[in-house]
Amino acid sequence: MKAALLKSYGDIDQFEIGEIPTPKAGSGEVLIKIEASAVNPFDLILRQGFMAKYIPLPLPAVLGGDAAGTISDIGEGVIGLAVGDSVVADFPANGKGAHAEFGVVPATSVAKLPGALSFEQGAALVKAGLTGRQTVDALEIKAGDRILISGGLGAVGRAAIQYLQQIGAKPVAGVRPERLNEARELAGEALDITVPAGSPTFDYAISAAAPVAVNLIGHVNNGGQVASIVPVPEGANTDNRVIIHELYHRTDAATLDAVLDAAARGLLVIPISHTFLLEEIGAAQNAVAQGARGKVVLKHAS
């Protein structure tokens, strides 16, 4: 099968399009013919080798954590899924990712793609949608609660904001000053997160933008809670005055079903800013590195 192969850690010149054996679905797994996959900032970190100590990739490696396509085969013991189903899948960072013609994942990492969504839309929703919801659920938010979200116009921030709106909470998007109007259109309320807080006014916050993590924590009242998917700078939480939940994306098919249902009903929109062919993976990663305002998606032409 055709795949975008990372030959060695480094720049985008380490990618090549090559042929590797098509994987087979084992017990509890499904084989997916991938039609679209998303490029995430974490892919760039993996490519450059910054996580090699913790996640050593078998080189040449196939990157890509988010995919949409059609089930081509199912392994023993898989129930609720069938060959021909349109699905999305959450791939692990193990060097056997989604930037390929086919991919194998556990059936528990797969959700059916609603007919109202394209493969490209489905691929854009996977990790952003999961992580956005998981940050909100970590804080046990209730209807009427007011929550500050840094990186409010990023994919995870958007997913969190729209989920908060679904449950009747009041999101406030923390963004750069030039994007305040855009953020208000999405969240209803926004503030300039690049400016340190004069005094804390929030009981809850979601930290999704590393450069302003200190400012975000400064907006949270003593005893308040922060769900953070970015590193918390040393000294940012003096005397542990706020409770910080450090989160990492986790695969969850039930949550993924809820994400897709919300998107199909128009309650969750993650914009796609760039679409490339699989062969253009280097350009796609560059678009992410340059701060694409929306998801970057690869289409896998047959």
Backbone torsions as a table, in degrees:
resi	resn	phi	psi	omega
1	MET	NA	158.3	178.1
2	LYS	-82.4	140.8	179.5
3	ALA	-151.1	152.7	171.7
4	ALA	-88.0	109.9	-172.5
5	LEU	-102.5	130.6	171.5
6	LEU	-91.4	108.3	-175.1
7	LYS	-72.2	-39.0	-177.7
8	SER	-155.3	158.7	176.0
9	TYR	-62.8	142.2	178.1
10	GLY	152.3	-144.5	-176.0
11	ASP	-86.1	-176.6	-176.2
12	ILE	-67.7	-14.6	178.1
13	ASP	-71.1	-5.3	177.3
14	GLN	-86.6	0.2	175.1
15	PHE	-89.2	143.6	168.7
16	GLU	-146.3	148.9	175.8
17	ILE	-89.9	121.4	-176.2
18	GLY	-141.5	180.0	179.2
19	GLU	-107.4	131.5	174.9
20	ILE	-134.9	162.5	-179.2
21	PRO	-62.2	142.0	175.1
22	THR	-71.1	128.3	-179.5
23	PRO	-71.0	163.5	178.4
24	LYS	-117.2	145.2	178.8
25	ALA	-77.4	123.0	175.5
26	GLY	-92.3	-170.6	179.5
27	SER	-58.0	128.6	178.5
28	GLY	77.3	8.6	-176.0
29	GLU	-116.9	164.4	173.7
30	VAL	-129.4	147.2	173.7
31	LEU	-101.0	127.2	-176.5
32	ILE	-116.7	130.7	167.8
33	LYS	-82.3	111.2	-169.5
34	ILE	-84.8	127.2	179.0
35	GLU	-100.6	-27.5	179.8
36	ALA	-154.6	146.8	175.8
37	SER	-141.1	152.3	-178.7
38	ALA	-100.8	150.5	174.0
39	VAL	-104.5	123.2	-177.8
40	ASN	-111.9	156.4	177.1
41	PRO	-53.7	-32.6	179.8
42	PHE	-63.5	-29.2	177.4
43	ASP	-61.1	-36.8	-179.9
44	LEU	-67.8	-38.3	178.6
45	ILE	-64.5	-43.3	177.6
46	LEU	-62.7	-45.7	-177.5
47	ARG	-58.7	-38.7	-176.3
48	GLN	-81.8	-5.9	176.1
49	GLY	85.7	10.2	-177.6
50	PHE	-69.6	-18.5	178.2
51	MET	-108.9	11.8	-173.4
52	ALA	-60.7	-31.4	179.9
53	LYS	-66.7	-33.1	-174.2
54	TYR	-102.1	-33.5	179.3
55	ILE	-129.4	76.1	179.3
56	PRO	-68.7	125.9	-177.6
57	LEU	-92.2	141.3	173.5
58	PRO	-78.2	103.4	-174.9
59	LEU	-84.5	140.1	-1.4
60	PRO	-69.3	143.5	-174.3
61	ALA	-116.2	154.3	173.2
62	VAL	-109.1	119.9	179.1
63	LEU	-90.5	-177.4	176.3
64	GLY	107.8	117.6	-177.2
65	GLY	-106.5	-14.9	-175.4
66	ASP	-122.1	130.0	-177.8
67	ALA	-144.0	157.2	170.8
68	ALA	-138.9	143.3	-179.3
69	GLY	-179.9	-152.2	-174.8
70	THR	-125.4	135.2	179.0
71	ILE	-66.6	125.5	-179.1
72	SER	-101.0	-27.1	179.5
73	ASP	-160.9	154.5	177.9
74	ILE	-129.4	146.5	179.0
75	GLY	-88.1	172.7	179.9
76	GLU	-60.3	137.8	174.6
77	GLY	88.4	-2.8	-180.0
78	VAL	-80.0	127.6	177.7
79	ILE	-124.8	154.4	176.9
80	GLY	82.9	-2.8	178.2
81	LEU	-131.9	151.5	-177.8
82	ALA	-142.9	156.4	174.6
83	VAL	-57.0	133.6	-178.8
84	GLY	99.0	-14.6	178.0
85	ASP	-65.5	136.1	170.2
86	SER	-82.5	129.5	-172.2
87	VAL	-142.6	166.4	164.0
88	VAL	-116.1	157.5	-177.0
89	ALA	-143.0	145.0	179.2
90	ASP	-105.1	102.8	-176.1
91	PHE	-87.4	142.0	175.3
92	PRO	-76.8	163.3	178.1
93	ALA	-88.9	77.0	-176.4
94	ASN	-126.7	11.6	-179.7
95	GLY	82.4	4.7	176.9
96	LYS	-124.9	58.0	-169.1
97	GLY	-89.7	-158.5	-167.2
98	ALA	-92.6	-7.7	-178.4
99	HIS	-84.6	62.5	-176.6
100	ALA	-154.9	168.5	-178.7
101	GLU	-66.9	-37.1	178.1
102	PHE	-133.9	158.0	175.2
103	GLY	-153.7	150.1	178.8
104	VAL	-113.1	133.6	176.3
105	VAL	-141.8	159.1	172.0
106	PRO	-60.2	145.1	178.4
107	ALA	-60.4	-25.3	179.5
108	THR	-73.1	-5.7	178.0
109	SER	-104.3	13.2	-172.0
110	VAL	-121.5	143.7	173.4
111	ALA	-137.0	147.3	-179.6
112	LYS	-71.1	137.7	-179.0
113	LEU	-86.7	119.6	178.1
114	PRO	-60.7	149.0	-178.8
115	GLY	-62.7	-21.9	-179.4
116	ALA	-74.2	-10.9	-175.7
117	LEU	-112.5	141.3	175.4
118	SER	-80.1	166.7	175.7
119	PHE	-60.1	-39.9	-179.4
120	GLU	-63.4	-43.6	178.0
121	GLN	-63.4	-41.4	179.8
122	GLY	-61.5	-44.6	180.0
123	ALA	-62.4	-32.9	-178.3
124	ALA	-73.2	-14.8	-171.5
125	LEU	-95.2	-17.1	-163.3
126	VAL	-62.3	-77.2	-174.2
127	LYS	-70.4	-35.5	178.0
128	ALA	-63.3	-45.3	-179.6
129	GLY	-66.0	-43.3	178.1
130	LEU	-61.7	-49.5	-175.0
131	THR	-66.7	-40.7	178.4
132	GLY	-57.8	-44.3	179.2
133	ARG	-69.8	-39.1	-177.7
134	GLN	-65.4	-32.9	176.4
135	THR	-66.4	-41.3	178.8
136	VAL	-66.1	-46.5	-177.9
137	ASP	-63.5	-29.5	179.2
138	ALA	-64.7	-24.9	-177.1
139	LEU	-95.7	-4.7	179.9
140	GLU	52.1	51.4	-179.2
141	ILE	-68.0	144.7	176.2
142	LYS	-116.5	161.8	175.5
143	ALA	-56.5	135.4	179.9
144	GLY	93.8	-17.8	178.1
145	ASP	-67.5	147.2	-179.9
146	ARG	-108.4	126.9	-172.1
147	ILE	-130.7	133.9	175.1
148	LEU	-93.3	132.1	179.4
149	ILE	-123.6	112.5	173.1
150	SER	-79.1	154.9	-173.9
151	GLY	64.1	35.1	-172.7
152	GLY	-63.9	-17.9	178.7
153	LEU	-104.8	3.7	170.4
154	GLY	-78.2	172.3	-175.5
155	ALA	-62.8	-45.9	179.7
156	VAL	-67.3	-43.2	178.4
157	GLY	-59.9	-43.9	177.9
158	ARG	-61.6	-43.5	179.8
159	ALA	-61.8	-42.0	179.1
160	ALA	-65.2	-45.0	-178.9
161	ILE	-60.6	-46.2	-176.9
162	GLN	-70.7	-30.9	174.1
163	TYR	-68.2	-42.6	176.8
164	LEU	-58.7	-41.0	177.4
165	GLN	-63.6	-37.4	178.3
166	GLN	-59.5	-40.0	-175.2
167	ILE	-92.7	7.0	174.6
168	GLY	85.3	14.1	176.7
169	ALA	-85.7	176.3	-174.8
170	LYS	-119.8	92.3	-179.6
171	PRO	-76.0	146.5	172.3
172	VAL	-125.1	118.8	-176.9
173	ALA	-84.2	123.8	174.6
174	GLY	-96.0	114.2	-173.4
175	VAL	-140.0	174.7	173.6
176	ARG	-68.7	154.2	-173.3
177	PRO	-59.7	-33.5	-177.9
178	GLU	-71.9	-7.8	-178.3
179	ARG	-115.3	13.9	-177.6
180	LEU	-61.4	-43.9	-178.3
181	ASN	-64.1	-42.9	177.6
182	GLU	-61.7	-39.9	-179.7
183	ALA	-68.1	-37.0	178.2
184	ARG	-65.3	-35.2	177.6
185	GLU	-62.8	-35.7	-179.6
186	LEU	-79.8	-53.3	-168.9
187	ALA	-97.2	-21.8	-175.1
188	GLY	95.2	-31.5	178.6
189	GLU	-142.2	142.7	-179.3
190	ALA	-148.8	158.1	174.6
191	LEU	-142.9	159.4	179.1
192	ASP	-78.4	104.4	-175.6
193	ILE	-79.1	-8.8	179.1
194	THR	-79.2	-10.4	-179.9
195	VAL	-101.2	127.7	178.4
196	PRO	-57.2	147.1	-178.8
197	ALA	-68.0	137.5	173.9
198	GLY	-70.1	-42.0	175.7
199	SER	-156.2	150.8	-179.0
200	PRO	-71.0	141.4	-179.5
201	THR	-137.3	-0.1	-177.3
202	PHE	-113.8	143.0	172.0
203	ASP	-90.2	-20.2	-177.6
204	TYR	-136.4	146.1	176.5
205	ALA	-154.2	154.6	175.4
206	ILE	-121.2	122.3	-176.7
207	SER	-101.1	108.3	-177.3
208	ALA	-127.0	14.1	179.3
209	ALA	-138.9	108.0	-172.2
210	ALA	-58.3	-42.3	-174.8
211	PRO	-62.6	-20.1	-177.1
212	VAL	-116.9	21.6	-177.5
213	ALA	-60.4	-39.6	179.8
214	VAL	-63.7	-44.4	179.6
215	ASN	-61.6	-42.8	-179.4
216	LEU	-60.1	-46.8	-179.4
217	ILE	-61.4	-32.8	177.9
218	GLY	-65.3	-19.8	178.9
219	HIS	-84.3	-6.7	-172.0
220	VAL	-100.0	133.5	-179.8
221	ASN	-64.2	155.7	172.9
222	ASN	-54.2	131.7	-178.8
223	GLY	82.6	-3.0	177.4
224	GLY	-73.7	177.5	-174.0
225	GLN	-127.0	141.0	177.8
226	VAL	-126.7	127.7	170.1
227	ALA	-98.0	117.2	-172.6
228	SER	-119.7	127.7	173.4
229	ILE	-105.2	6.9	177.5
230	VAL	-121.9	159.9	180.0
231	PRO	-60.1	139.7	176.9
232	VAL	-90.8	117.2	-177.3
233	PRO	-60.2	142.1	178.4
234	GLU	-60.5	132.7	-179.9
235	GLY	86.3	-2.6	-177.7
236	ALA	-73.3	-24.6	-176.1
237	ASN	-118.8	68.6	-176.2
238	THR	-55.4	130.6	179.0
239	ASP	57.7	22.6	179.8
240	ASN	50.0	46.2	-175.1
241	ARG	-71.1	-20.7	173.4
242	VAL	-121.5	157.4	179.0
243	ILE	-92.2	122.8	-178.0
244	ILE	-112.6	123.7	174.8
245	HIS	-100.3	108.0	178.1
246	GLU	-84.8	120.5	-172.0
247	LEU	-115.6	150.8	172.0
248	TYR	-129.8	141.0	178.2
249	HIS	-53.1	139.2	175.0
250	ARG	-135.1	144.3	-180.0
251	THR	-70.4	135.5	-178.8
252	ASP	-158.8	103.6	-175.1
253	ALA	-63.5	-36.5	-179.2
254	ALA	-65.4	-42.7	177.2
255	THR	-66.2	-38.4	178.5
256	LEU	-63.1	-39.0	174.5
257	ASP	-58.6	-43.5	-179.4
258	ALA	-65.6	-39.2	177.4
259	VAL	-60.2	-47.9	-178.1
260	LEU	-66.6	-38.0	177.6
261	ASP	-62.7	-43.5	178.6
262	ALA	-62.4	-42.0	179.4
263	ALA	-64.8	-41.6	-180.0
264	ALA	-64.2	-29.1	179.5
265	ARG	-91.3	3.6	177.6
266	GLY	81.0	12.2	-178.9
267	LEU	-90.9	-9.9	178.8
268	LEU	-138.9	120.9	177.7
269	VAL	-128.6	120.2	172.4
270	ILE	-112.1	109.2	-175.3
271	PRO	-67.1	146.3	173.7
272	ILE	-103.4	119.6	-175.9
273	SER	-93.8	-30.8	-177.7
274	HIS	-140.1	139.4	172.9
275	THR	-126.1	126.6	-179.8
276	PHE	-124.3	162.6	168.6
277	LEU	-78.6	158.1	179.1
278	LEU	-53.3	-38.5	-178.4
279	GLU	-65.6	-14.4	-178.0
280	GLU	-101.4	31.2	-175.2
281	ILE	-59.9	-35.4	179.0
282	GLY	-62.6	-45.7	178.0
283	ALA	-63.7	-36.5	179.0
284	ALA	-65.0	-43.2	178.0
285	GLN	-66.1	-35.9	176.3
286	ASN	-63.1	-38.3	178.8
287	ALA	-62.0	-40.1	176.5
288	VAL	-65.2	-44.0	-178.9
289	ALA	-61.9	-31.4	-178.5
290	GLN	-86.0	6.5	173.9
291	GLY	85.2	41.4	179.0
292	ALA	-51.3	133.1	-179.6
293	ARG	-90.3	69.9	-176.9
294	GLY	146.9	172.3	-179.3
295	LYS	-72.5	148.8	175.0
296	VAL	-108.1	124.8	-172.5
297	VAL	-124.8	141.6	173.3
298	LEU	-102.7	131.7	172.9
299	LYS	-96.3	135.0	-177.2
300	HIS	-102.8	91.1	179.4
301	ALA	-67.3	143.1	-179.9
302	SER	-70.1	NA	NA
